Amino acid sequence: MNNLTLIIPTKEEVESLPIFLKEIENYNCKKLIVLQKEDIETKKSIEKFKNIKILVQEKDGYGSALIEGINNVDTDYCCIINADGSMDPKYLKDMISLCANKDFIFASRYQKPGGGSDDDDIVTYIGNYFFTLLGNIFFKLKVSDILFTFILGKTSSFKKLNLKNFDFRICVEIPIKAKFLKMEYSCIASHERERIGGKKKVNAIKDGLLILSEIVKYFYKGKK
């Protein structure tokens, strides 16, 4: 996996990130930590780790962390994997193998058999089901978990998406743009672990409305 970079978006993960980095310490790939300038405590918590790169975000937001991370990757493949430990790195080997003939591999908590989540709740479950259904109907996507950004892909393909969203709308921007550009992708079942520490960064109502607006925007854009 020496041709893979893990893009690790991080926000106030003092408790989680050191544990997660210890878990992936022996993974033969690059690790790119993306965090905000003011997140000094998280940066201090990982000072002992070697063979990692820290990228300070120029703009705030989850989407900005991913975009800036992607733009700083120099390996053939990259993978978004969150700092909270909920995304299990044991799937990386299979994901990069499957990606040899694809642009992207989307990990899915709802792919059967094998998918599942220890961190999901009724609100996120219903929201994800609704947005995934809309994505599959409006854009003829073939995904089972549109909001889960545990995604491995060719770096060149990520860059071709020309991603724009600085917030959680990027979750749906990625698969929708991949479909528009006729890119090849598939899904793999993944079990989401309980996050190590910290709270969810998603505001269910606010971010849900933003995501809905993004889906509607691309639906009308696609009809023109």
URPESUL-V608621 format. One record per pair of residues at least 12 apart in sequence whose ideal C-beta (glycine too) atoms are under 10 Angstrom apart, sorted by sequence separation. I is the first residue (numbers start at 1). J is the second residue. D is the distance in Angstrom with one decimal. If there is no record, write none. Layout:
((I	J	D) (I	J	D))
This chain:
((8	20	7.7) (21	33	8.1) (42	54	9.7) (56	68	9.0) (57	69	8.9) (66	78	9.9) (79	91	9.5) (95	107	6.9) (132	144	6.5) (134	146	8.3) (135	147	9.6) (161	173	7.6) (175	187	10.0) (8	21	8.3) (33	46	6.9) (43	56	8.6) (55	68	6.4) (79	92	6.5) (92	105	9.9) (94	107	9.7) (132	145	6.4) (133	146	8.9) (161	174	6.5) (164	177	9.3) (55	69	6.4) (66	80	6.0) (91	105	9.0) (131	145	9.7) (132	146	4.3) (161	175	9.8) (163	177	7.4) (6	21	10.0) (31	46	9.9) (65	80	9.3) (77	92	9.8) (92	107	9.6) (109	124	9.7) (110	125	8.8) (129	144	9.6) (131	146	5.3) (132	147	7.5) (161	176	9.5) (162	177	7.6) (8	24	8.9) (17	33	7.4) (33	49	9.0) (55	71	9.5) (79	95	6.9) (91	107	6.0) (109	125	9.1) (128	144	9.3) (129	145	9.5) (130	146	9.6) (131	147	6.1) (132	148	9.6) (158	174	8.3) (161	177	4.7) (39	56	8.8) (55	72	5.6) (65	82	10.0) (79	96	7.8) (128	145	6.4) (129	146	9.5) (160	177	8.7) (161	178	6.7) (6	24	7.0) (17	35	8.8) (31	49	8.3) (38	56	9.7) (39	57	9.1) (65	83	9.9) (77	95	9.0) (110	128	7.6) (128	146	6.8) (129	147	9.9) (160	178	9.1) (33	52	5.9) (34	53	9.5) (35	54	6.9) (37	56	5.2) (38	57	10.0) (53	72	8.1) (77	96	5.9) (88	107	8.7) (109	128	8.0) (110	129	8.0) (128	147	4.8) (149	168	8.8) (161	180	9.2) (162	181	9.5) (13	33	9.5) (31	51	7.0) (32	52	7.7) (33	53	6.9) (34	54	8.1) (35	55	7.7) (36	56	7.3) (37	57	7.1) (62	82	9.3) (76	96	9.5) (79	99	9.1) (87	107	7.1) (127	147	7.3) (128	148	7.6) (151	171	9.4) (158	178	9.5) (161	181	7.2) (6	27	7.6) (30	51	8.1) (31	52	4.5) (32	53	5.1) (33	54	4.8) (34	55	4.8) (35	56	6.7) (36	57	5.2) (37	58	8.9) (147	168	8.1) (149	170	7.5) (153	174	8.7) (157	178	7.6) (160	181	6.5) (13	35	8.3) (29	51	9.8) (30	52	8.4) (31	53	6.9) (32	54	8.1) (33	55	6.8) (34	56	8.1) (35	57	6.7) (36	58	9.8) (38	60	9.4) (77	99	6.4) (110	132	7.7) (149	171	5.5) (161	183	8.4) (4	27	8.5) (6	29	5.9) (7	30	9.5) (8	31	6.4) (9	32	9.6) (10	33	5.6) (11	34	9.3) (12	35	8.8) (28	51	10.0) (30	53	6.9) (31	54	9.6) (32	55	5.9) (33	56	9.6) (34	57	6.1) (36	59	9.3) (37	60	9.4) (76	99	9.6) (77	100	9.6) (86	109	9.7) (91	114	9.6) (124	147	7.8) (148	171	7.7) (149	172	10.0) (151	174	6.4) (160	183	7.8) (4	28	8.5) (5	29	6.5) (6	30	6.9) (7	31	8.9) (8	32	6.4) (9	33	8.6) (10	34	6.3) (11	35	6.8) (12	36	8.8) (18	42	9.1) (21	45	9.3) (22	46	9.8) (25	49	7.5) (36	60	6.2) (108	132	9.3) (147	171	4.8) (151	175	8.6) (157	181	8.4) (2	27	9.9) (3	28	9.7) (4	29	4.1) (5	30	4.2) (6	31	5.1) (7	32	5.3) (8	33	5.1) (9	34	5.1) (10	35	4.3) (11	36	6.5) (14	39	8.7) (17	42	6.0) (21	46	6.0) (25	50	8.8) (36	61	9.2) (79	104	10.0) (146	171	6.8) (147	172	7.3) (149	174	7.3) (153	178	8.5) (1	27	6.5) (2	28	5.2) (3	29	8.0) (4	30	7.1) (5	31	7.6) (6	32	6.6) (7	33	8.9) (8	34	6.6) (9	35	7.9) (10	36	8.4) (12	38	9.6) (13	39	8.4) (14	40	10.0) (16	42	9.0) (17	43	9.4) (19	45	9.9) (20	46	9.7) (22	48	9.8) (25	51	8.2) (79	105	8.7) (81	107	9.2) (145	171	9.9) (146	172	5.8) (149	175	10.0) (157	183	5.9) (1	28	5.3) (2	29	6.5) (3	30	9.2) (4	31	9.9) (5	32	5.6) (6	33	9.1) (7	34	6.5) (8	35	8.8) (12	39	6.1) (14	41	5.0) (15	42	9.4) (18	45	5.2) (21	48	9.4) (22	49	8.0) (25	52	9.4) (80	107	9.6) (151	178	9.5) (157	184	8.9) (1	29	4.4) (2	30	8.2) (11	39	6.5) (13	41	9.5) (14	42	5.2) (17	45	6.3) (18	46	5.8) (21	49	5.2) (24	52	9.6) (34	62	9.7) (36	64	9.2) (77	105	9.7) (79	107	9.2) (117	145	9.4) (120	148	10.0) (146	174	9.2) (147	175	9.9) (157	185	9.0) (1	30	9.3) (10	39	7.0) (12	41	7.6) (13	42	5.5) (14	43	9.4) (16	45	9.4) (17	46	5.8) (18	47	9.7) (36	65	8.2) (115	144	7.5) (143	172	9.9) (146	175	6.1) (154	183	9.1) (12	42	6.2) (14	44	8.2) (15	45	8.2) (18	48	8.1) (21	51	9.9) (34	64	8.6) (35	65	7.6) (115	145	7.6) (145	175	9.8) (146	176	8.8) (153	183	8.6) (154	184	9.9) (11	42	7.8) (14	45	4.8) (18	49	7.5) (21	52	6.8) (34	65	4.3) (86	117	8.4) (117	148	9.0) (141	172	9.5) (171	202	9.4) (10	42	5.9) (13	45	8.2) (14	46	9.2) (17	49	9.1) (33	65	9.8) (34	66	7.7) (86	118	8.2) (87	119	10.0) (111	143	9.1) (112	144	8.3) (143	175	5.7) (153	185	7.8) (10	43	8.9) (13	46	9.4) (34	67	9.5) (86	119	5.3) (110	143	9.4) (111	144	5.0) (115	148	9.6) (139	172	9.4) (142	175	9.5) (168	201	8.2) (34	68	6.2) (85	119	9.7) (86	120	9.9) (110	144	4.5) (111	145	7.0) (141	175	5.7) (151	185	8.9) (168	202	6.1) (34	69	4.6) (84	119	8.6) (106	141	9.7) (108	143	7.0) (109	144	8.2) (110	145	5.0) (141	176	7.4) (143	178	9.7) (167	202	9.8) (168	203	8.7) (10	46	9.0) (32	68	9.7) (33	69	9.0) (34	70	9.7) (106	142	9.7) (108	144	4.6) (109	145	5.2) (110	146	9.9) (139	175	7.9) (143	179	9.3) (152	188	9.0) (171	207	9.0) (32	69	5.7) (46	83	9.6) (106	143	5.8) (108	145	3.8) (111	148	9.9) (135	172	6.5) (139	176	5.6) (141	178	8.7) (142	179	9.1) (32	70	9.6) (34	72	8.3) (106	144	8.4) (107	145	7.6) (108	146	9.2) (109	147	9.3) (110	148	8.6) (134	172	8.9) (138	176	8.5) (139	177	9.9) (141	179	5.7) (150	188	9.3) (168	206	9.2) (169	207	8.0) (172	210	9.7) (173	211	9.5) (176	214	8.0) (180	218	7.8) (106	145	7.0) (109	148	5.8) (136	175	9.9) (139	178	9.8) (140	179	7.2) (148	187	9.7) (167	206	9.4) (168	207	4.6) (172	211	5.7) (176	215	7.5) (179	218	9.3) (32	72	6.5) (106	146	8.5) (108	148	6.3) (131	171	8.4) (132	172	9.4) (135	175	6.6) (139	179	5.1) (150	190	6.1) (167	207	7.1) (168	208	9.1) (171	211	6.7) (172	212	9.2) (32	73	7.0) (42	83	8.1) (107	148	6.2) (109	150	8.7) (131	172	6.6) (135	176	6.8) (138	179	9.9) (139	180	7.9) (169	210	5.3) (170	211	9.6) (173	214	6.4) (176	217	9.5) (177	218	8.1) (180	221	8.5) (32	74	10.0) (106	148	7.3) (107	149	8.9) (108	150	8.4) (143	185	8.0) (145	187	7.4) (148	190	7.6) (150	192	8.1) (168	210	6.7) (169	211	5.7) (172	214	5.4) (173	215	9.6) (176	218	4.9) (180	222	6.8) (30	73	8.0) (32	75	9.7) (106	149	8.9) (107	150	3.8) (128	171	9.6) (132	175	9.5) (142	185	8.2) (143	186	9.4) (144	187	5.9) (167	210	6.4) (168	211	6.5) (169	212	9.6) (171	214	8.8) (172	215	5.7) (176	219	9.0) (179	222	8.9) (8	52	8.7) (10	54	9.1) (30	74	8.3) (106	150	7.7) (107	151	7.0) (135	179	8.7) (141	185	9.0) (142	186	8.2) (143	187	6.0) (145	189	9.6) (148	192	7.4) (167	211	9.2) (169	213	7.8) (170	214	8.8) (173	217	9.8) (8	53	10.0) (10	55	9.8) (30	75	6.0) (105	150	9.3) (106	151	5.5) (107	152	7.8) (142	187	7.6) (144	189	8.8) (145	190	8.3) (165	210	8.6) (169	214	4.3) (172	217	10.0) (173	218	7.9) (176	221	9.3) (6	52	9.5) (8	54	9.8) (9	55	10.0) (11	57	9.4) (29	75	7.7) (32	78	8.2) (34	80	9.9) (105	151	7.1) (106	152	8.5) (165	211	9.6) (168	214	9.3) (169	215	9.0) (172	218	7.9) (176	222	8.4) (8	55	9.6) (10	57	9.5) (104	151	5.9) (105	152	4.9) (106	153	8.9) (145	192	9.3) (167	214	9.5) (5	53	8.8) (7	55	8.9) (9	57	8.9) (29	77	8.7) (30	78	8.7) (35	83	8.3) (104	152	7.1) (105	153	6.9) (169	217	9.2) (11	60	9.2) (29	78	9.4) (34	83	9.0) (104	153	3.8) (165	214	7.0) (11	61	9.5) (29	79	8.4) (31	81	9.4) (33	83	7.4) (102	152	9.3) (103	153	5.7) (104	154	7.7) (11	62	7.6) (102	153	7.8) (103	154	5.6) (9	61	9.6) (99	151	10.0) (102	154	8.1) (9	62	6.0) (99	152	5.7) (103	156	8.6) (104	157	6.4) (9	63	9.2) (11	65	7.7) (98	152	8.4) (99	153	6.4) (100	154	9.5) (103	157	3.9) (104	158	8.0) (9	64	9.1) (10	65	7.6) (95	150	8.5) (99	154	6.7) (102	157	8.7) (103	158	8.5) (147	202	8.7) (9	65	3.8) (95	151	8.8) (96	152	6.1) (8	65	9.0) (9	66	6.1) (24	81	8.4) (95	152	4.2) (96	153	9.8) (103	160	8.5) (104	161	9.4) (7	65	8.0) (92	150	9.7) (94	152	9.5) (95	153	9.2) (99	157	9.2) (103	161	9.4) (7	66	6.5) (9	68	9.4) (91	150	7.7) (7	67	9.9) (9	69	6.8) (29	89	9.5) (92	152	7.0) (147	207	9.4) (7	68	9.2) (8	69	8.0) (20	81	8.5) (87	148	8.3) (89	150	9.8) (91	152	8.6) (147	208	9.6) (7	69	3.8) (20	82	8.5) (21	83	8.5) (23	85	7.4) (27	89	6.5) (86	148	9.6) (87	149	8.6) (88	150	8.5) (6	69	9.4) (7	70	6.6) (20	83	6.0) (29	92	7.7) (87	150	4.4) (5	69	8.3) (19	83	9.8) (20	84	7.5) (21	85	9.9) (86	150	8.5) (87	151	9.9) (147	211	7.4) (5	70	9.2) (7	72	8.6) (17	82	9.9) (18	83	9.8) (19	84	9.7) (20	85	4.6) (23	88	9.2) (24	89	5.3) (27	92	7.2) (146	211	8.8) (7	73	6.9) (16	82	8.8) (17	83	4.6) (19	85	6.3) (20	86	9.4) (23	89	6.6) (27	93	9.4) (82	148	9.9) (5	72	8.6) (6	73	9.7) (16	83	5.7) (17	84	8.2) (20	87	9.0) (23	90	9.6) (29	96	8.9) (82	149	7.5) (5	73	4.6) (16	84	4.7) (17	85	8.5) (24	92	8.7) (80	148	9.8) (81	149	8.8) (82	150	7.6) (106	174	8.5) (4	73	9.4) (5	74	7.5) (6	75	9.8) (13	82	8.6) (15	84	9.0) (16	85	5.3) (20	89	8.4) (80	149	5.0) (81	150	6.2) (106	175	6.9) (146	215	8.9) (5	75	4.6) (13	83	4.3) (15	85	9.5) (16	86	8.9) (80	150	6.6) (81	151	9.0) (104	174	7.7) (4	75	5.8) (5	76	9.1) (6	77	9.9) (7	78	5.6) (8	79	9.4) (9	80	7.1) (11	82	9.6) (12	83	9.4) (13	84	6.0) (79	150	7.7) (80	151	5.1) (81	152	8.6) (104	175	8.0) (3	75	5.0) (4	76	7.7) (5	77	7.3) (6	78	7.4) (7	79	6.8) (8	80	8.3) (9	81	8.7) (10	82	8.2) (11	83	7.8) (13	85	8.7) (79	151	6.9) (80	152	7.9) (106	178	9.1) (115	187	9.0) (120	192	6.8) (2	75	7.9) (3	76	4.4) (4	77	4.6) (5	78	4.5) (6	79	5.5) (7	80	5.2) (8	81	6.0) (9	82	6.3) (10	83	4.1) (11	84	9.3) (78	151	9.1) (79	152	3.9) (80	153	8.8) (115	188	8.9) (116	189	8.3) (117	190	9.1) (118	191	7.5) (119	192	5.3) (1	75	9.3) (2	76	9.8) (3	77	5.8) (4	78	6.8) (5	79	7.5) (6	80	8.2) (7	81	7.2) (8	82	7.1) (9	83	6.7) (10	84	8.7) (78	152	7.4) (79	153	7.6) (104	178	5.9) (114	188	8.3) (115	189	4.1) (116	190	8.4) (117	191	7.0) (118	192	6.4) (119	193	6.9) (120	194	9.9) (3	78	9.7) (4	79	6.4) (6	81	5.3) (7	82	9.7) (8	83	5.1) (9	84	9.7) (77	152	6.4) (78	153	6.9) (103	178	6.5) (111	186	9.9) (114	189	3.3) (115	190	6.2) (116	191	4.5) (117	192	3.9) (118	193	5.6) (119	194	5.2) (127	202	9.2) (1	77	8.2) (8	84	9.9) (77	153	6.9) (78	154	8.3) (79	155	10.0) (111	187	5.3) (113	189	6.5) (114	190	7.5) (115	191	6.6) (116	192	7.0) (117	193	8.4) (118	194	4.2) (119	195	5.6) (124	200	8.1) (139	215	8.4) (77	154	6.0) (78	155	5.0) (110	187	9.2) (111	188	6.7) (112	189	6.8) (114	191	6.9) (115	192	8.4) (116	193	9.7) (117	194	8.8) (118	195	8.9) (127	204	6.5) (131	208	8.0) (134	211	9.5) (138	215	6.5) (1	79	9.4) (76	154	6.6) (77	155	6.2) (80	158	9.0) (103	181	8.5) (108	186	10.0) (111	189	3.9) (124	202	7.7) (126	204	9.7) (127	205	9.6) (130	208	8.7) (134	212	7.9) (138	216	8.5) (8	87	9.6) (76	155	6.1) (77	156	9.6) (78	157	9.7) (79	158	9.8) (103	182	9.5) (104	183	6.7) (106	185	6.2) (108	187	4.7) (110	189	8.5) (111	190	7.3) (121	200	9.0) (123	202	9.7) (139	218	7.2) (75	155	6.4) (76	156	8.0) (77	157	9.5) (78	158	6.3) (103	183	3.9) (104	184	7.9) (105	185	6.9) (106	186	7.5) (107	187	7.5) (108	188	6.8) (109	189	8.3) (110	190	9.6) (124	204	7.1) (127	207	9.0) (128	208	10.0) (131	211	5.9) (135	215	6.5) (138	218	7.7) (139	219	7.4) (6	87	9.9) (74	155	7.9) (77	158	9.2) (78	159	9.6) (102	183	8.2) (103	184	5.2) (104	185	4.1) (105	186	6.1) (106	187	4.8) (107	188	5.7) (108	189	6.1) (109	190	6.3) (119	200	8.2) (123	204	5.1) (127	208	5.5) (130	211	9.7) (131	212	7.3) (134	215	5.3) (138	219	4.6) (73	155	5.0) (102	184	4.7) (103	185	5.8) (104	186	8.1) (105	187	7.4) (106	188	7.4) (107	189	7.9) (108	190	6.0) (109	191	7.3) (110	192	10.0) (123	205	9.2) (126	208	10.0) (130	212	8.6) (134	216	8.7) (137	219	9.4) (138	220	9.7) (6	89	7.9) (66	149	7.3) (70	153	9.4) (73	156	9.9) (101	184	7.2) (102	185	5.6) (103	186	9.7) (104	187	9.5) (105	188	5.8) (107	190	3.7) (109	192	4.9) (121	204	9.2) (128	211	9.9) (131	214	9.5) (135	218	9.3) (139	222	6.8) (71	155	9.8) (102	186	5.8) (106	190	9.0) (107	191	9.4) (108	192	9.6) (124	208	9.6) (127	211	8.2) (131	215	6.7) (135	219	9.6) (138	222	7.7) (66	151	9.3) (70	155	7.2) (73	158	7.7) (99	184	9.6) (101	186	9.3) (105	190	10.0) (107	192	8.6) (123	208	8.8) (127	212	9.5) (130	215	9.9) (134	219	8.2) (138	223	9.5) (6	92	8.0) (63	149	9.7) (73	159	8.4) (99	185	9.0) (62	149	8.3) (71	158	9.2) (98	185	9.8) (99	186	8.8) (4	92	7.3) (70	158	4.8) (71	159	7.3) (98	186	6.3) (4	93	9.9) (69	158	9.5) (70	159	6.3) (98	187	9.5) (99	188	9.9) (80	170	9.6) (98	188	6.4) (1	92	6.6) (4	95	9.3) (67	158	9.4) (70	161	8.5) (95	186	9.9) (1	93	7.1) (4	96	5.9) (66	158	8.8) (67	159	9.9) (71	163	9.4) (3	96	8.2) (70	163	7.2) (95	188	6.1) (1	95	10.0) (67	161	9.5) (80	174	8.8) (94	188	6.3) (1	96	6.1) (4	99	9.4) (67	162	9.4) (94	189	9.8) (95	190	8.7) (1	97	10.0) (67	163	5.0) (94	190	9.6) (66	163	7.0) (67	164	7.8) (91	188	6.5) (67	165	8.2) (68	166	9.9) (91	189	8.6) (64	163	9.7) (66	165	9.0) (67	166	7.6) (91	190	5.3) (63	163	7.0) (66	166	9.4) (90	190	9.2) (91	191	8.7) (63	164	8.0) (64	165	8.7) (65	166	8.9) (90	191	9.2) (63	165	4.3) (64	166	4.4) (88	190	6.7) (62	165	8.9) (63	166	4.5) (64	167	8.1) (67	170	7.5) (87	190	7.4) (88	191	6.4) (61	165	8.2) (62	166	7.9) (63	167	5.2) (66	170	5.8) (87	191	9.9) (88	192	7.6) (61	166	3.7) (62	167	6.1) (63	168	6.9) (65	170	9.3) (66	171	9.5) (86	191	9.9) (87	192	7.0) (88	193	5.7) (60	166	7.2) (61	167	4.8) (62	168	5.5) (63	169	6.6) (64	170	8.7) (67	173	10.0) (86	192	5.3) (87	193	7.6) (59	166	5.9) (60	167	9.0) (61	168	8.3) (62	169	9.3) (63	170	3.6) (66	173	9.8) (86	193	5.2) (61	169	9.6) (62	170	6.8) (63	171	8.5) (66	174	8.5) (85	193	6.2) (86	194	7.0) (87	195	9.6) (57	166	9.7) (61	170	8.6) (62	171	8.5) (84	193	9.1) (85	194	8.2) (86	195	4.7) (63	173	7.7) (82	192	10.0) (84	194	9.4) (85	195	6.0) (86	196	8.0) (63	174	9.8) (84	195	4.1) (85	196	4.0) (83	195	9.5) (84	196	6.0) (85	197	8.2) (82	195	8.3) (83	196	8.9) (84	197	7.4) (85	198	9.7) (84	198	6.0) (86	200	9.6) (83	198	8.9) (84	199	9.5) (84	200	8.7) (84	201	8.8) (82	201	9.3) (62	201	6.8) (9	149	8.5) (62	202	8.6) (7	149	9.9) (7	151	9.6) (62	207	9.3) (6	152	9.3) (4	152	7.7) (7	155	9.9) (5	155	7.5) (4	155	9.3) (7	158	9.1) (3	155	9.3) (23	196	9.7) (20	195	10.0) (20	196	6.8) (19	196	5.4) (18	196	9.4) (19	197	8.3) (16	195	6.7) (17	196	8.6) (15	195	9.5) (16	196	4.0) (17	197	9.3) (15	196	6.2) (16	197	4.8) (17	198	9.6) (13	195	9.2) (15	197	3.2) (16	198	5.9) (13	196	8.1) (14	197	7.9) (15	198	6.3) (13	197	7.4) (14	198	8.2) (12	197	9.7) (13	198	5.9) (12	198	6.4) (11	198	8.5) (12	199	8.9) (13	201	9.8) (12	201	8.4) (11	201	6.0) (9	201	9.5))
